[in-house]
């Protein structure tokens, strides 16, 4: 069981990195859009990358448990919407 979990983590590390990068970029650009030149262009590129991450989450990556993947989708997308709708 532990060996299978470890192998799954090693196999899925690119997906974990992609998730971290895309949501970090969302946060940085949306939080500093006034000072980032061409922020709208960056947001379009990030949106494309975000679609790829969502595709991976829907199709069983990075975990084999779809409920956990669905929680990632709901939790992270809700926070992105809150950043857009209710900026601090």
Secondary structure, 3 states (H helix, E strand, C coil): CHHHHHHHHHHCHHHHHHHHHHHHHHHHHHHCCCCCCCHHHHHHHHHHHHHHHHHHHHCCCCCCCHHHHHHHHHHHHHHHHHHHHCCC
